[in-house]
Amino acid sequence: MIPRSGMTAVQAAPQAQATGSRPPRSRKRLGRWRQVACACLALVLVAGCRPRAAQPPDAVSHTVERGPLKFTVTASPRQLAVGDTVRIALLVEAPADYEVRVPEAEDFGELVVRELTPTESRPGPSGLVWRRSFLLEPLISGPLEIPSLTARCAQRGASADTQPSFESELVSEPLRLDVRSALTDADRPDSPRDITGALLPPHPPRPWWHWALLALGAIAAGCAAYAFVRALRRRAARPPPPILTEVWALRALAELAAYDWIERGLAREYYYRLTEIVRQYVERKFALAASEMTTEEFLAMLARDRGALPYDVGRLRDFLEACDYVKYAALQPRREDAEGALATARAFVHATAAGSDAGGCPAGADQAGARTP
């Protein structure tokens, strides 16, 4: 399909790529990722902004109404201990053309109270709302009675010089509170308890983001531990590095010399192992099938190809034939003969260590050289 501008799809593709525009499929995929990110952010905000459960009311109040006038006295908390404070809130609702006198501290009788907030009036749904608060500190346990309080109201006259007469009165009923003692049934006034340490308040509950951080930290620690264990397993499963063939041969000869074969009457086994080490060394170092040939076949092959093994063929023939006498002719060698054969094998390895054309182990010698037969 040819675009309206006259360019073909092949010509329009480089232009769209040069201007940095995205293909429709990429734009759709980017839009889906944006929607997922917005949904996750909304879930986090909803989880963090959940409204707390409303606390049950712990207050006692009384309301008096007369026509458009309304007087409410509230005391909280309903139950308290000696030394706690009681907040008494006075609220009078009256039309805007009324003047209101809220009770004073002297109206509480013998109770010692102090003013918490001065009288203030604010616009309300049906006129003005008059507010005032007092604070009471009871020092004796038992029932506590807040006496009746009287709010006086008067309607303003048409003339500003006329003084309003506060004839309308709103009288509340007494409010009863319970003041608990700090003493228990086991306490006696004549034998007080000893002073104890300070009691700490209960720890507030942790916010949701604390638990989110702890969860993220636990996940990160688990991922780090998994990666560490996996790295250790990979390192443990890694095969050991290959060793040179001559190093392997010298180690095998050293292990052979550590055991007293001649003293224990195992000369034949000693020479079998000695020639086996030399034959495997030749096979791995020079890729010659020495282990599958007899001594005559191996020496004949070396006579035909002088460059196959960089060593004196005559010395090697004397070594192999001396070993065959012990293995097959039941010759009993002396300790000096066994040590000389071992020295000859070591000299052969040292002399031919750098004689391989490949400069190292042939193919298949890495795994075989990693273990001693």
Buried (B, 14 or more C-beta within 10 A) or exposed (E): EEEEEEEEEEEEEEEEEEEEEEEEEEEEEEEEEEEEEEEEEEEEEEEEEEEEEEEEEEBBBBBBEEEBBBBBBBBBBBEBEBEEEBBBBBBBBBBEEBBBBBBEEEBBEEBEBEEBEEBEBEEBEEBBBBBBBBBBBBEEBEEBEBBBBBBBBBBBEEEEEEEBEBEBBBEBEEBEBBBEEEEEEEEEEEEEEEEEEEEEEEEEEEEEEEEEEEEEEEEEEEEEEEEEEEEEEEEEEEEEEBBBBBEBBBBBBEEBBEEEBBEEEBBBEBBBBBBBBBBBBBBBBBBBEBEEBEBEEBBEBBEEEEEBBEBEEEEBBEBBEBBBEBBEEEBEBEEEBBEBBBEBBBEBBEEBBEEBEEEEBBEEBBEBBEEEE
